[in-house]
Amino acid sequence: MRAVVYGAGAMGSIITRLLVEKGVSVVGAVARSPGKVGRDLGEVAGLSFKLGVTVDDDPDAVMSRAAADIAVVAVSSYLRTMYDHLRTCLEHEANVVTIEEESFFPWATAPSLAKRLDLVAKRHGVTIMGSGAQDLYWMTLPSALMGAAHRVDSVHGRTTWNVDDYGPEVAQHVHAGSTLEQFEAHVAREGWPSFVVRNTVDALVADAGLTTAKMESSVAPVLAATDTPSRSLGRVITAGELLGVTDTATTDTLEGPSFTFEQTGCVYARGRSDLNEWVVRGEPAELRLRNDDVPTRLATCTQVVNRIPDVINAPPGFTTVADLPRLRYRHFPLDSYLVGA
């Protein structure tokens, strides 16, 4: 199996190691940072050896010479900013799996872009999908929990993640270090995208075979109670400034059950860790699932890599977790799980 690591940042570096350890031949790497371009990917990824793959900032050139089976894309979070990156991979007849969150279930938040990518993928006989932490923790586990219910009245999920695990661009995205006045002015002027929480709820509703009647979303600032150092910002966030935000989406269905998902991304104070929790209410009265100390950054990468055989085996087009088998552990080299292997 031949792979291109498209985005050699913190996540792409982890993905590189996982691919190599699962017997994948990494044949190309794309990055835009001047400090990475021209260097060996093994060095950039912190491996103890070189891979013989030079990081390049020209995606077309990389994809043209790679003849890749799969491109693992870890660049940005919005489909509108990722469209050209994803299209480039598909047009070079590479399947795509990405941690770009909106691609997880884009049909309500970015339907026109998703449909265009679906057509490109089908035209070139390849598949694209989004995976990551949401694959297991926000989709498979709550869906399985619902399977233990006779009647579902409501599903409520919440998750937290540490902004400092993902670098300065993500910190800026959640307005870490901004004043409350700056954040409120930004939201009033430009609004706030609900794509991550909305996409998760949309996927759960679709997986249950239900129909959305009404969807509401909101964002709330998470303020520092005390001065809190941030690795991503390289400074101390002072009391009263934003550590990050909590996004919430709630969907009521025509059939009755309601779904709520809230996600807090913020700079952590000492001692805090990631968690995922889901509560299903109905009959039985309450079913609860909680995962503490979740290694979200690593688990995002492991799930993407474990999904690669499913992506390559799937019919061409834009597919989602709702269309694929459940996530599985891959003990052997990834190419041994391909159809006909």
C-alpha positions in Angstrom: 0.0 0.0 0.0 1.3 3.4 -1.0 0.3 6.5 1.0 0.9 10.3 0.9 0.9 12.2 4.2 -0.9 15.4 3.2 -0.2 17.8 6.1 3.0 17.1 8.1 2.0 18.9 11.3 1.4 17.4 14.7 -1.3 15.0 13.6 0.5 14.1 10.3 3.6 13.2 12.2 1.7 10.8 14.4 0.0 9.3 11.4 3.3 8.9 9.6 4.6 6.6 12.4 1.4 4.6 12.5 1.4 4.1 8.8 5.0 2.9 8.8 4.3 0.5 11.7 1.3 -1.0 9.8 3.4 -1.8 6.7 2.4 1.1 4.5 4.9 2.6 2.1 4.9 6.4 2.6 5.7 7.8 -0.8 5.0 11.5 -0.5 4.5 14.3 2.0 2.9 17.8 1.7 3.4 20.7 4.1 3.4 24.5 3.8 5.8 25.4 6.7 9.1 26.6 5.4 10.7 24.9 8.4 9.5 21.5 7.1 9.7 21.8 3.3 12.9 20.2 1.9 13.4 18.0 4.9 13.0 14.2 5.2 9.6 13.2 6.5 11.1 10.8 9.0 13.0 13.7 10.6 10.0 16.0 10.5 7.8 13.3 12.2 10.4 12.7 14.9 11.2 9.2 13.8 14.6 7.7 14.6 15.3 7.1 10.9 14.8 8.7 7.5 12.1 7.6 5.2 13.7 8.9 2.0 10.6 11.1 1.4 11.2 14.8 1.0 8.5 17.1 2.3 7.2 19.3 -0.6 4.9 22.3 -0.7 3.5 21.4 -4.2 0.6 19.1 -3.8 0.2 18.5 -7.6 3.8 17.5 -7.9 3.7 15.2 -4.9 0.5 13.5 -6.0 1.7 13.2 -9.6 4.8 11.2 -8.8 3.4 9.3 -5.8 0.9 6.9 -7.5 -0.7 6.7 -4.1 -3.4 4.3 -3.0 -4.4 6.6 -0.2 -3.9 10.2 0.8 -4.2 10.9 4.6 -5.1 14.5 4.8 -4.6 16.6 8.0 -4.7 20.3 7.1 -7.7 22.2 8.2 -11.2 21.9 9.6 -13.6 23.4 7.1 -14.7 21.7 3.9 -14.6 25.1 2.1 -10.9 25.6 2.9 -10.1 21.9 2.3 -12.0 21.5 -1.0 -9.0 22.1 -3.3 -6.7 19.9 -1.2 -9.2 17.0 -1.3 -10.0 17.5 -5.0 -6.3 17.4 -5.9 -5.9 14.0 -4.3 -9.0 12.6 -5.9 -8.0 13.8 -9.4 -4.7 12.0 -9.0 -6.8 8.8 -8.4 -5.9 8.5 -4.7 -8.5 7.5 -2.1 -8.7 10.0 0.7 -9.2 9.7 4.4 -9.1 13.0 6.4 -9.4 14.3 9.9 -11.1 17.4 8.5 -14.1 17.3 10.8 -16.8 18.6 8.4 -16.1 15.6 6.1 -17.4 13.3 8.8 -21.0 13.9 7.7 -21.2 17.0 5.5 -24.6 16.6 3.9 -26.4 19.4 5.9 -23.5 21.8 6.5 -21.7 21.7 3.2 -23.9 19.8 0.8 -22.8 21.4 -2.5 -19.1 20.9 -1.8 -19.6 17.4 -0.7 -21.7 16.6 -3.8 -19.0 18.1 -6.0 -16.3 16.0 -4.3 -18.6 12.9 -4.6 -18.7 13.4 -8.4 -15.0 13.9 -8.7 -14.3 10.8 -6.6 -16.7 8.7 -8.7 -15.2 10.0 -12.0 -11.8 8.9 -10.9 -12.9 5.6 -9.3 -11.8 6.5 -5.7 -13.4 7.1 -2.3 -13.2 9.9 0.2 -14.4 10.0 3.9 -13.8 11.8 7.2 -12.7 9.9 10.3 -11.0 10.5 13.6 -12.1 10.7 17.2 -15.7 11.2 16.1 -15.6 7.8 14.4 -15.7 5.7 17.6 -16.3 8.2 20.5 -19.0 10.3 18.9 -20.7 7.8 16.6 -20.0 4.1 17.1 -20.2 4.1 20.9 -23.4 6.2 21.3 -25.1 4.3 18.5 -24.2 1.0 20.3 -25.5 2.4 23.6 -28.8 3.3 21.9 -29.0 -0.3 20.8 -29.6 -1.3 24.4 -32.7 0.8 24.6 -36.3 -0.2 24.0 -37.3 3.4 23.6 -35.1 6.5 23.2 -36.4 9.9 24.3 -33.2 11.8 24.3 -29.5 11.3 23.6 -27.0 13.7 25.2 -23.3 13.7 24.6 -20.4 15.9 25.8 -16.7 15.9 25.1 -13.7 18.0 26.1 -10.3 18.3 24.4 -7.1 20.3 25.1 -6.4 23.1 22.7 -2.7 22.9 23.6 -2.5 19.4 22.0 -3.1 20.9 18.5 -1.0 24.0 18.1 -1.5 27.8 17.5 -3.9 27.6 14.6 -6.4 25.6 16.6 -5.9 27.9 19.6 -6.7 30.9 17.3 -9.8 29.1 15.9 -11.3 28.8 19.4 -10.2 32.4 20.2 -8.0 31.2 23.1 -6.4 34.3 24.7 -9.1 36.7 23.3 -11.0 39.0 25.6 -14.7 38.4 26.1 -15.4 41.6 24.2 -13.3 40.6 21.2 -15.0 37.2 21.1 -18.5 38.6 21.3 -17.8 41.2 18.6 -16.5 38.4 16.3 -19.6 36.3 16.8 -21.9 39.3 16.3 -20.0 40.2 13.1 -19.3 36.8 11.5 -21.5 34.3 13.3 -20.2 30.9 14.5 -20.0 27.6 12.6 -21.7 24.6 14.2 -20.2 22.1 11.9 -18.4 19.7 14.3 -21.3 19.3 16.8 -23.9 19.6 14.0 -22.2 16.9 11.9 -22.0 14.5 14.8 -25.7 14.9 15.6 -26.6 14.6 11.9 -24.7 11.4 11.7 -26.4 9.9 14.7 -29.8 10.8 13.5 -29.1 9.3 10.1 -27.7 6.2 11.6 -30.9 5.7 13.6 -33.0 6.1 10.5 -34.7 9.2 11.9 -35.6 12.6 10.3 -34.5 16.0 11.5 -37.4 18.4 12.3 -35.4 21.2 14.0 -31.8 22.0 14.7 -30.4 24.7 17.0 -26.8 25.5 17.8 -25.0 27.8 20.2 -21.5 28.8 21.3 -20.4 29.9 24.8 -17.0 31.2 25.9 -14.9 29.3 28.4 -13.2 31.9 30.6 -10.0 31.5 32.6 -10.7 31.7 36.4 -7.0 32.1 37.1 -3.9 32.9 35.0 -3.4 29.8 32.8 -0.2 29.1 30.7 -0.8 28.0 27.1 1.9 26.1 25.1 0.1 26.8 21.9 0.1 30.6 22.4 3.4 30.7 24.1 2.0 33.0 26.9 -0.2 33.1 29.9 -3.9 33.5 29.4 -4.9 35.9 32.1 -8.0 35.5 34.3 -11.1 36.7 32.4 -9.7 35.9 28.9 -10.9 33.0 26.8 -9.5 29.5 27.3 -11.7 28.4 24.4 -15.3 27.7 23.7 -18.2 25.2 24.2 -20.2 24.4 21.0 -23.6 22.8 21.4 -26.1 21.5 18.8 -29.5 20.0 19.5 -31.7 18.3 17.0 -35.4 17.3 17.4 -36.6 14.6 15.2 -40.0 14.1 13.6 -40.2 10.7 15.2 -39.7 12.0 18.8 -36.1 11.4 20.0 -33.9 14.5 20.5 -30.1 14.6 20.2 -27.7 17.0 21.9 -24.0 17.1 21.6 -21.7 19.7 23.3 -18.0 20.0 22.7 -15.6 22.0 24.8 -12.2 22.8 23.3 -10.1 24.9 25.6 -6.7 25.3 27.1 -6.6 23.1 30.2 -5.6 24.0 33.6 -3.3 21.6 35.4 -4.8 18.2 36.2 -7.6 18.3 33.6 -8.0 15.6 30.9 -10.1 14.7 27.9 -13.4 12.9 28.4 -16.4 11.7 26.4 -19.8 11.0 28.0 -23.1 9.9 26.5 -26.5 9.5 28.2 -29.4 7.8 26.6 -32.8 8.4 28.3 -36.0 6.5 27.6 -36.6 2.9 28.5 -34.5 1.9 30.5 -34.7 5.3 32.2 -31.0 6.0 31.7 -28.1 4.3 29.9 -24.7 6.0 30.5 -21.3 5.6 28.9 -18.3 7.6 30.1 -14.6 7.5 28.9 -12.2 9.4 31.1 -8.6 10.4 30.3 -9.2 9.9 26.5 -5.9 10.3 24.5 -7.9 12.3 21.8 -5.0 13.3 19.7 -3.5 9.8 19.4 -6.9 8.2 19.1 -7.8 10.5 16.2 -4.8 9.3 14.3 -5.3 5.6 15.1 -8.9 5.6 14.0 -8.0 7.3 10.7 -5.3 4.7 10.0 -7.5 1.8 11.0 -10.2 3.1 8.5 -7.9 3.0 5.5 -8.8 -0.5 4.3 -12.5 0.4 4.6 -12.0 3.5 2.5 -10.1 1.7 -0.2 -12.6 -1.2 -0.2 -15.7 1.1 -0.4 -17.5 2.0 -3.6 -16.2 5.2 -5.3 -17.7 8.5 -4.0 -18.0 10.5 -0.8 -18.8 8.0 1.9 -19.3 8.4 5.7 -19.1 6.2 8.8 -22.9 5.6 8.6 -22.2 3.8 5.3 -19.3 1.6 6.4 -18.7 -1.4 8.8 -17.9 -0.5 12.4 -14.3 0.5 13.1 -12.0 -2.5 13.7 -8.5 -3.1 15.1 -5.9 -3.8 12.4 -3.2 -6.1 13.8 -1.6 -7.0 10.5 -0.3 -4.9 7.7 -3.1 -2.7 6.3 -2.9 -4.1 2.7 -3.8 -7.6 4.1 -7.3 -6.2 4.8 -8.0 -5.2 1.2 -10.7 -7.0 -0.8 -8.9 -9.7 -2.8 -5.7 -9.6 -0.7 
